[in-house]
Amino acid sequence: MRAWAGGGGSTPPRAAYEPFPGADFFRSSPVSPVITAMGRRLVAEGCSAYADGPGPRWTDADRASYRRWQQKLGFSGADADGWPGAKSWDALKVPRS
């Protein structure tokens, strides 16, 4: 087995952040620890629209909070609709759960 070029092991290190799960993931009303981790990052970034939470179920509060994040990044109109996209997701740096 070939060693990973970045170190002595045989596999690359696990990424520190959750990869973008895809737009369909959010539109399917997921229940996942990824949603909780995302919500905590939104709160840390000052983009909370939560009355309760964040929690593991995707809710309207998550979408409103994510919209605030998109606006903070400078997105507007349809690009700030609260549905996560790859560019804004990568900028949020959601830690792996």
TATAUR-V252333 format. One line per field, one symbol per residue. ss: DSSP state (2 for helix, 1 for strand, 0 for the rest). psi: psi as a letter, one per 30 degrees, with the letter a starting at -180 (. if undefined). A space follows every 10 residues. Layout:
# TATAUR-V252333
ss=???
psi=???
This chain:
# TATAUR-V252333
ss=0000000000 0000001000 0022222000 1022222222 2222000000 0000001002 2222222222 2200002222 0000022222 2200100
psi=kkkkfgaflf lllkkflklk fkefeefghl jkfeeeeeee eeefgggkgk ekalafkkle eeeeeeeeee eefgllbffh gfkkleeeee ffikkk.
